[in-house]
C-alpha cells in the first residue's frame, strides 16, 4: 500500500496534486465529508433517525454560541428537535450515496452505449445519437422531477430503498448522455489507429477489442466528467428533495433540511437552513475543484 502511494505521488498526476494547494484543500474537505458520512454512526453526536431520543421541547434551539444555545446541540436543532450537526452528517451520507450511485449508473450506461456507437457506427450510431439529441432537448432537472414525481405517485407507500432507487434512476436518466457522446467521439478516433487495426487482423473479436484496447484509452475524459458530475448529481438530489420529490421526508437529506429551514428563515431560526446550505456548497465546491484539477492533470499539453 505504501509503495503504491509512493509510486503515485512520484507520477505526473501525483506531482500535480502535490504542487496544487487548491486540489489538496479540496481533497481534504471531500475526504472529511466522506469519512463523516461513512462513519456517521460513530461521528455524529446524536442519531436523527431514532425517534425515541427526539424531544419536541428542544425544537428550534439556536447554536451553542448563541444566548439560548446549549453545548448538547452545537449547531442547534430543527423543528423536530433533531440535532443539526448530526442531521448534516447523515444528510451528507444520503447526498453522497445518491450522487455516486447515479453517476456510476450513468457511466456504465453512457460508456457502454458510446463505445458501441463509436466502434460499430452505421445505423446503431445514428439511432443512439438521435436518442442523445432527444434527451438533451429536455432540461435535466425537469426530467428528474418528472420521473421522481411519477415514481412517488405509482408507489406512494414504497419502502425508502425503493424511493432512493427511483431518485437515482431519475438523476441518471439524462446523465448518461454526456458520457455517451464523449466516449463516442474518442472511440471514433481510436478505432482507426494502428493497434486496433492490428487486433482486427489477428482475429480478435470486436467485443474484446472494445473492452481490452479501446476502452482503456477513452477513460481519461470519462474520469474528469464523472468527478464533476458527482457535484451536479448531489445538487440535483438536493433540489428534488427541496421540492419534495427527492429523498423521503423521514430522511434528513440536505435538500430536505434546507426546505424545512426555509419556512423558519424569516422568523429568526436561520441556522436550520444556513448550515445545510453551507454543507451542500462545501461538498459541491470541493468535488468541482477536484474535477478541475484532474482535468488539468490529465491534459498532456499542460504538463
C-alpha positions in Angstrom: 0.0 0.0 0.0 2.8 2.4 0.9 4.7 1.5 -2.2 1.6 2.1 -4.4 1.0 5.5 -2.7 4.7 6.5 -3.1 4.7 5.5 -6.7 1.5 7.5 -7.3 3.0 10.6 -5.6 6.1 10.3 -7.9 3.9 10.2 -11.0 2.9 13.2 -13.1 -0.5 13.2 -11.6 0.8 12.9 -8.1 3.3 15.7 -8.7 0.5 17.9 -10.0 -1.5 17.1 -6.9 1.3 17.9 -4.5 2.0 21.2 -6.2 -1.6 22.3 -6.2 -2.7 23.8 -2.8 -6.3 24.2 -4.0 -6.5 20.5 -5.0 -5.1 19.4 -1.6 -7.6 21.6 0.3 -10.5 20.3 -1.9 -9.3 16.7 -1.4 -9.1 17.3 2.4 -12.6 18.7 2.6 -14.0 15.9 0.4 -12.2 13.3 2.5 -13.6 14.7 5.7 -17.1 14.7 4.3 -16.8 11.1 3.0 -15.2 9.9 6.3 -18.0 11.5 8.4 -20.7 10.1 6.1 -19.3 6.6 6.1 -18.8 6.5 9.9 -21.9 8.7 10.7 -23.0 6.3 13.4 -19.7 6.9 15.3 -19.0 10.5 14.4 -22.5 12.1 14.8 -23.2 13.0 18.4 -26.9 12.0 18.0 -29.0 9.7 15.8 -31.6 11.8 14.0 -33.4 8.6 12.9 -34.0 7.5 16.5 -37.4 8.9 17.3 -37.2 7.8 20.9 -34.4 10.3 21.5 -36.1 13.3 20.0 -37.5 15.9 22.4 -40.0 18.4 20.9 -39.1 20.7 23.8 -35.7 21.1 22.2 -37.1 22.1 18.8 -35.6 25.2 17.1 -32.8 25.7 19.7 -30.1 28.1 18.4 -26.4 27.2 18.0 -24.3 26.7 21.2 -22.6 30.1 21.0 -26.0 31.9 21.0 -27.7 33.2 24.1 -30.2 30.4 24.5 -28.0 27.7 22.9 -26.6 24.6 24.6 -23.5 22.6 24.1 -25.6 19.5 23.7 -26.5 20.8 20.2 -23.5 22.6 18.8 -25.3 23.8 15.6 -28.8 24.0 17.1 -31.9 21.9 16.4 -34.6 21.8 13.7 -38.4 22.0 14.1 -38.5 18.3 15.3 -35.7 18.7 17.8 -33.1 16.9 15.7 -29.5 17.9 16.2 -28.5 19.9 13.1 -24.9 18.7 13.2 -26.0 15.1 13.3 -28.6 15.7 10.6 -25.8 17.3 8.4 -23.6 14.2 8.8 -26.4 11.8 7.9 -27.7 14.1 5.2 -24.3 14.3 3.6 -24.2 10.5 3.5 -27.5 10.4 1.7 -26.4 13.1 -0.8 -23.1 11.3 -1.5 -24.7 7.9 -1.9 -27.3 9.2 -4.3 -24.7 11.3 -6.2 -22.1 8.5 -6.5 -24.7 5.8 -7.4 -26.4 7.9 -10.0 -23.0 8.9 -11.6 -21.9 5.2 -11.5 -25.1 4.2 -13.3 -24.7 7.0 -15.8 -21.1 6.0 -16.5 -21.9 2.3 -17.1 -24.8 3.1 -19.5 -23.2 6.0 -21.2 -19.8 4.5 -21.7 -21.3 1.2 -23.0 -23.6 2.9 -25.5 -21.0 5.5 -26.6 -18.4 2.7 -27.1 -20.9 0.7 -29.2 -22.0 3.7 -31.2 -18.4 4.9 -32.0 -17.0 1.4 -32.8 -19.8 0.0 -34.8 -21.1 3.1 -36.5 -23.8 2.8 -39.1 -27.5 2.8 -38.0 -26.6 1.9 -34.4 -24.6 5.2 -34.2 -27.4 7.2 -35.8 -30.1 5.8 -33.6 -28.1 6.3 -30.3 -27.0 9.8 -31.2 -30.6 10.8 -32.2 -31.7 9.5 -28.8 -29.0 11.6 -27.1 -30.2 14.6 -29.0 -33.8 14.0 -27.8 -32.6 13.6 -24.2 -30.5 16.8 -24.4 -33.6 18.8 -25.6 -35.2 18.4 -22.2 -33.8 20.1 -19.0 -32.1 17.5 -16.8 -33.8 18.8 -13.7 -37.2 18.7 -15.4 -36.8 15.0 -16.5 -35.6 14.1 -13.0 -38.5 15.9 -11.4 -40.9 14.1 -13.8 -39.5 10.6 -13.1 -39.2 11.2 -9.4 -42.8 12.5 -9.2 -44.3 9.7 -11.3 -42.4 7.1 -9.2 -43.7 8.5 -5.9 -47.2 8.6 -7.4 -47.1 5.0 -8.5 -45.5 3.7 -5.3 -46.9 6.1 -2.5 -46.2 3.6 0.3 -42.9 2.3 -1.1 -40.0 1.5 1.2 -37.3 4.1 1.5 -34.9 1.9 -0.5 -37.3 1.9 -3.5 -37.7 5.7 -3.2 -33.9 6.1 -3.3 -33.8 3.8 -6.3 -36.3 5.9 -8.2 -34.3 9.0 -7.2 -31.1 7.5 -8.5 -32.7 6.4 -11.8 -34.3 9.8 -12.3 -31.0 11.6 -12.0 -29.2 9.0 -14.2 -31.7 9.2 -17.0 -30.2 12.3 -18.5 -26.7 12.0 -17.1 -25.6 9.1 -19.3 -25.9 11.3 -22.5 -22.8 13.3 -21.9 -20.7 10.1 -21.3 -22.1 8.5 -24.4 -21.2 11.5 -26.6 -17.8 11.9 -25.1 -16.9 8.2 -25.4 -18.3 8.0 -28.9 -16.1 10.9 -30.1 -13.0 9.4 -28.6 -13.8 5.9 -30.0 -14.2 7.4 -33.5 -10.6 8.5 -33.2 -9.2 5.3 -31.6 -10.9 2.8 -33.9 -8.8 3.9 -36.9 -5.4 3.7 -35.1 -2.8 1.0 -35.9 -3.2 -1.0 -32.7 -6.9 -1.5 -33.4 -6.3 -2.5 -37.0 -3.6 -4.9 -35.9 -6.0 -6.5 -33.4 -8.6 -6.9 -36.1 -6.1 -8.5 -38.5 -5.1 -11.1 -35.8 -8.7 -12.1 -35.5 -9.6 -10.6 -32.1 -13.3 -10.3 -31.6 -14.9 -6.8 -31.8 -16.2 -7.1 -28.2 -12.7 -7.9 -26.9 -11.2 -5.0 -29.0 -13.7 -2.6 -27.4 -13.1 -3.9 -23.9 -9.4 -4.5 -23.9 -8.0 -2.0 -26.4 -10.3 0.9 -27.0 -12.0 1.3 -23.5 -8.8 2.0 -21.5 -7.8 4.7 -24.0 -11.1 6.6 -23.7 -11.5 6.6 -19.9 -9.5 9.8 -19.3 -12.2 12.2 -20.2 -14.8 10.0 -18.5 -13.0 10.2 -15.2 -12.9 14.0 -15.4 -16.5 14.2 -16.4 -17.6 11.8 -13.7 -15.9 13.7 -11.0 -17.6 16.9 -12.0 -20.9 15.2 -12.5 -20.9 13.9 -8.9 -21.3 17.5 -7.7 -24.1 18.1 -10.2 -25.9 14.9 -9.1 -25.6 16.0 -5.4 -27.1 19.4 -6.2 -29.9 17.7 -8.3 -30.7 15.4 -5.4 -30.8 18.4 -3.0 -33.1 20.3 -5.5 -35.5 17.4 -5.8 -35.6 17.0 -2.0 -36.2 20.7 -1.6 -39.1 20.4 -4.0 -40.5 17.5 -2.0 -40.0 14.7 -4.6 -36.5 13.6 -3.7 -35.4 11.8 -0.5 -38.2 10.6 1.8 -39.4 13.2 4.3 -38.2 11.0 7.2 -34.6 11.1 5.9 -32.5 14.2 6.8 -31.3 15.0 3.3 -29.6 18.3 2.9 -32.3 19.5 0.5 -35.0 18.5 2.9 -33.3 20.4 5.8 -33.0 23.5 3.6 -36.7 23.2 2.7 -37.7 22.9 6.3 -35.4 25.7 7.4 -36.8 28.0 4.7 -40.1 28.0 6.5 -38.5 29.4 9.6 -35.9 31.6 8.0 -37.8 34.9 8.4 -38.8 34.0 12.0 -35.2 34.0 13.2 -34.3 30.3 13.1 -31.7 30.9 10.3 -29.4 28.0 11.4 -31.9 25.3 10.2 -31.3 26.3 6.5 -27.9 28.1 6.6 -25.8 25.2 7.9 -27.3 22.6 5.4 -26.7 25.2 2.6 -23.1 25.7 3.6 -22.6 21.9 3.8 -24.0 21.5 0.3 -21.8 24.2 -1.1 -18.7 22.8 0.5 -19.3 19.3 -0.9 -20.2 20.6 -4.4 -17.3 23.1 -4.4 -14.7 20.6 -3.3 -15.7 18.0 -5.8 -15.8 20.6 -8.6 -12.3 21.8 -7.7 -11.0 18.2 -7.7 -12.6 17.7 -11.2 -10.9 20.9 -12.5 -7.6 19.7 -11.1 -8.0 16.3 -12.6 -8.8 17.8 -16.0 -5.6 19.8 -16.0 -3.5 16.9 -14.6 -4.6 14.5 -17.3 -4.1 17.1 -20.1 -0.7 16.3 -21.7 -0.5 19.8 -23.1 -0.3 21.3 -19.6 2.4 19.1 -18.3 
